[in-house]
Each structure stands twice: as structure tokens, then as C-alpha cells.
Amino acid sequence: MELKELEGSISKEIIDFYIESGIRELYPPQKDAIESGVLKGENLIVAIPTASGKTLIAELTMLKSLEEGGKALYIVPLRALASEKYRRFKEFEKFGIRVGISTGDYESNDERLGDYDILVATSEKVDSLIRNGVGWIEELSAVVIDEIHLINSADRGPTLEITISRLRRMNQNIQILGLSATIGNAHEIADWLGAKLVLSDWRPIDLFDGIYLKDTIYFDKGAFEDKRVINGGTKDPTLSLVGDAIEEGGQCLVFANTRRNSQLYAKKISKFLGNHLKNDGKREEAAKIISEIDDTEFSSLLAQTVRSGVAFHHAGLSNEHRRMIEENFKDGTLRVLTCTPTLAAGVNLPARRVIITSYRRYTSNYGLQPIPVLDYKQMSGRAGRPGLDPYGEAIAISKSEQEQEYLFENYIRAEPENMWSKLGTENALRSHVLSTIVGFAKNFEELLEFFSTTFFAHQQDLWRIEDLLRGVLQFLGEKDFIYTTEVVANRRSLSNSAEFKRAEEYLNKEYALSPTELGKLVSRLYIDPLSASMMIEGLEKTKNFEDDLTFLHIICLTPDMKTIYLRKGEDLILSNLLNSNEKLFHHIDGLVVDDWILSSLKTALLLRDWIEERTEKEICGKYNIGPGDLYNKVEASEWLLRSMSSIAGYLKISYSAKIKDLSMRIKDGIKEDLLGLVSLSSVGRVRARALYNAGYRSLEDLRNAKIKELSNIKGIDVKIASSILKQLNENEA
């Protein structure tokens, strides 16, 4: 089907826009989507391989919805993917379409976002907006859910599932378009959403799957050759496969099973390619920019490998690192990218050859375990760049003939697994049950009615939900987040009684369910009710002893904080620290000191180093983390401290203000004496300390400063000095 055949269904200027960008004909799955009525408001699930045209289907659906006076929401699982889609959709602004993005600040009631025609957001952000009661959500006419198969994820799946269910409840006429990888039970997702299904294994270019063993690639059926001997001049399989692809003019993605291995591969490959690639000014320029992003070992190592046309990519990198790497890989400046499997589900970075170095991945509970078929297909699906490569190759490395056969049968020729809801645990349900009671469920019957619309209920018997809700309601009642009309006057006195523990009043439709003011606050703060309960208990045990490390450890113990791993020997060091500073840790009285408490303490110590103004390089080296890890810990702790301050304020605990100041210090990584200075735009931890050391210790000190004086301070040029003085004058006015 040619694109111009859509005239009448969508405006000519939109069609011309795509034709001018080189898209004249629809791929078969895109044609199927059109014929299934996606431009007529039909709900649709599109389950097709990577690079087979899902994005165009989404764009046409949203643009059609806008032409009819609606608003569109594009939900993504990752912030990096949100940024990529936002940059793409900004191209529609030439048609007067307003495009926005929102991925953070879960407490905000941001009505301004309703001014956009297309909003890109994570599922967590959409969930928080619904909780905070934004009115424009009900005005949405189309919702696109990218990577909808991630409902299968224990981490993000429950929130995505609940968000979809809430959106459908709020607006029964909303159009749902779900974009999915090829999965075993896509029809089940379609049935749940009352959607039609486009299911296809079509790809715009051929994908040849193979196994590398003893200098030979053995291809599966369908390839143009059964096997190919690789003369790589090295015994290292990865180096041989990379060298062969580069000689043929292709790019490579090398998937490693750990961050450390991705970096080791990058170092090895960069040395290997040093003699294969000519000097390149673009690579030198990219390396220079990367080396100046920060002074961490990550920047140094990246700059070193980039000079040879190689980079590594994983979650430990900063946003600046990732952006530079992605741009330079897309334009061909970088020839090889070594990465962890998270890239396969994230940004769009295909390559001629994908090399899968291991089919096992480390898990904290079971050690090395085989990866799911879906993950393998996501990685192999990155092979081949439409319009640039004649074909794509996905090569897994095998160590023996037995392993070779295992890989063929269990991955290459296997079908992806079915997708299962991960909503069915009390851990997953706590936050969503509370927010549902805060939002609209006035008794157990209404609560059950809502949860019966979830994918979990679609897959499971209803009694399983009732049983789970019983336990969650009991917890929420015991922690004073909800109450029933029968016990409102005595809810604290009944909290330990056998009558309360049976929680029968919660399951009876004759009793009204209501949130307490504390419950409303916790839901609005978007934290796990268990986190809130732990904060309250920690603050009560802390009594009147105020110390930064105490507050930091309390938030690091909560389920909302992902802690850093313990290294060998650290458990003894951290245990000694606990034992020798008991007054700092009254909040863990009665708890068994285990790895959870110790890894939480290690994370708290990292955060304390941050507010003591240790450099990124020092912290990343000391704790063996990347700049991206540090940023994630800082962002999460700022949010949790801000939440704990709000809870402390509600409970009239005296050090609420101190915790709020601590959250602001965490945001910028500063000691208390810089709080005033960092309130200025363009003044962060480094410039604030430079100003302080130069004698400007407060905003008042700066009011009498001269531009020339300020611009002589390291890190402050004339432009920044002028901005500082302008801000002070505006505040004074």
C-alpha cells in the first residue's frame, strides 16, 4: 500500500511530510494496522519484530486523533526512550502541534502538561499524574503504549498494567494502541483490551541467525549460506567476529552479560581495531568532548576506546555520555558498541552484526541463569539497519557442539515465552490499592470491581485477587493509611486486636473504605506505603537525635531505594561501623543485621560523601559505580527525603525542616553552608564552593559584587557573573 492512498483518512500535509522524508510505501504490518481500523479509532495491539514499522503506526494514530480535536499520550518504559521519542515528535511542531515530555517529579499536580497535544511520559509519571488529580487526563483521545510486553516485568509491569486500567476507567472511549515485541500470547493482551491484533514476523531486511564455533559461523535455515569460515587472525571469537564485520563495512553491537564485561570487551576491541581503522577527526573530537564531561574513570576509558571507534553503553553512564555515544554510533563515527541487554529494550541503535557473547545472565538469587527467549530475540532483532544494510546477522558464540545445538533449539528456533501479569503480589499491590481507595473505590466491592479489569484478573481466577486484597487492606489499616466507617473513632486502639486483624470489615460491602489524611499524603507522594511505614517507625525510634547519616540510612532501608551491592569484606567493616555508632542507628533496634541493612548503610555512606562535596571521581571510584548510578541514587534519595520531610511535617515531628534541607543538599551535593548560593540558576556545587571560598558566603554578600570581580573566580565567566547579578536584582525588585 502506498502512503498517498491514505489521503482522505489523514491530511495531505502529513502525508507529504512522510513522503519528503523518504517514506512512500507502507510495510505489510503497517498496511495490516490501517486495514484493522487504527485510523478509525480501533484499539490495536501490534506485535512485530524490531524495525518493522511500529513507530509510524503510532505516529499516524496520534496525528489522526489530533486532527479530530483530541490529545495523545505516548507511554514509554524508560526515560532514555522518552527523550528519543520526544526529539522525534518535536518535528511535528511545524504543523502547530505542541509536544511535551514528563518523566520525573512524582508529587506534582501539573496541569500545564494538558496544554500539549502530544505528551511523552513514563508509566510511573502517568500513574502519579492520575493520583494527583490532573483534569486533562480525561481529555485524552489516544494512548500509545510502547513496549507493552513489559507488563511481564516484575519491576515496571504492575504500574504499567494499573495505569492502562485506570486510563480505560477514566475514559471508556479512549483509543489504545499497544506496541509489542513478538510474544507468545499477544492475543491475550488484545483480548484484555478489546483490541484487534496485528501479528507478524515480517522484517524490512533479512535477518540471518547463526552460531559461532571454532572459527566458523553456522547459519540456521533461510540464510544464503550454511556456514562461513572467519579468518580473524585471533583466537578470541568476539574479536574475530567484530573484525570480519568491520572489514565488510558493517557496524557491530556486542551484547555482554554484565557492565564490567561490556567495558572489558570495549577495551579489547579498541586495541584490536587500532590497526584496522584510519585516524578520524570526528572520533578525536568525540573523544575530547567525552573526556570533558566529567573527571571519572568512565569518561577516561570511554574517550580512550572512542578514539578507536568503539564505545560501551550501560546504565552506569551519565545522560551526557549516552547521548554522545548514541549520536556517534548512529552517524557511523563509532563502529562497535559493547552493551548490556538493557539496550535491546531501549533506544533504537541497530547494527549490521549483533554478537551475543553469552546466553546466561547473573541473578542475585540464583547466580548465572539462561536468559528468556524474548530477551534473546530482542537482542538479535537489533541486527540490520533498514535502508543502510543489505541484511542483518545475529551471531551467538558457542563453546562446544552440544552448546551450539542447545542455542539453535532453545533460542534461534524457539518461540518467545508467554507474558504474565506481575501484579499478583502484596508488594506490587500495596501502593495501587491505596491510590485506588484514595481515588474512587469507596468499599471492597468497588475495589474488587476495578482490579477485575486488570490483566492479572484476565489471566487468573477472581478469588486470587480477593485473597491478595485481603492482606493488603489489613496492612494499610494497621499502618493507619485507611479506615472503615465502623472503626474510625477507635482505629488506633483496635490496631492490634484480633477483631482488626481479621479485617472482615474491609471485605464487607456494607462498610465504607476511606483513606486517612496520612494515606492521602502517602499516595500523593508516590511512595510505597511500606516505605512510608518504615520512615514513620524510623523517625519515632530516632527520638531527638538528628544526624544526616541516620536520615539517609532510614530512606535507604525502604523498598523504594535500590541499594548498591556489598563487595567481599565490606560486611565486616560496615558491621563494625554500626556497632561503634549505636546512637546513630536506633531506627534498626530489634532488627537482625543482615546484607540488606549493610547494603543500605553502604548506600547511605555514598550519599553522605556526596553532601560532603566529594567529587564524582572520588565517589565512583570508592563505591565502584558509574556516574549514571550516582545520579540515580541522588535523584531517588532527594525524592524520598522530600517525602519523609512531608510525612514528618504531617506528624508534627520537629526535624521536618532539617530533612527538607537535607533533600536540597542531596539535590546539589553540598554542605549546609551552600544552601543559599545554589538557589541561583547556573550555580551548582562547584561554582557555589568557589564563590564561598572567594568570600561570597550568602546572597547578601553577592548583591554588592561587581561583574569583573565575579568573573575572576574559577568557573565563573562574564556571562554567568552577569546572570547572577541579574537574578539578585530581580529578586530584590
URMOHU-V710818 format. One line per field, one symbol per residue. burial: + if it has 9 or more other C-alpha atoms within 8 Angstrom, else -. A space follows every 10 residues. Layout:
burial=???
This chain:
burial=--+--++--+ ----+--++- --++-++-++ ++++-++++- -+++++++++ ++++--++-+ ++++++---+ +++++++-+- ++++++--++ -++---++++ +++--++--- +----+++++ ++++++++++ ++-+--+--+ ++++++++++ ++++-+++++ +++-+-++-- +--+++++++ ++++++--++ ++--++++++ -++-++++++ +++-++++++ --+--+---+ -+----++++ ++++++---+ +++++++++- +++-++++++ +++------- --++-+++-+ +-++++-+++ -+++++++++ ++++-+++-- ++-+++-+++ --++++++++ +-++-++--+ ++++++++++ ++------+- +-++++++++ +++++---+- ++++++++-- --++-+++++ ++-+-++-+- ++++-+-+++ ++++++++-- ++++++++-- ++++++++-- ----++-+++ ++++-+++-+ +++++-+--- +--++----+ +-+--++++- ++++++-+++ ++++++++++ +++++++++- -+------++ ++++++++-+ +-+--+---- +--++--+-- ---++++--- ------++++ ++++++++++ ++++-+++++ +---++++++ +-++++++++ +++++++++- -----++-++ ++++++++++ +--+++++-+ --+-+-++++ ++---++++- +++-+-+--+ +-+--+++-+ ++-++-+++- ---
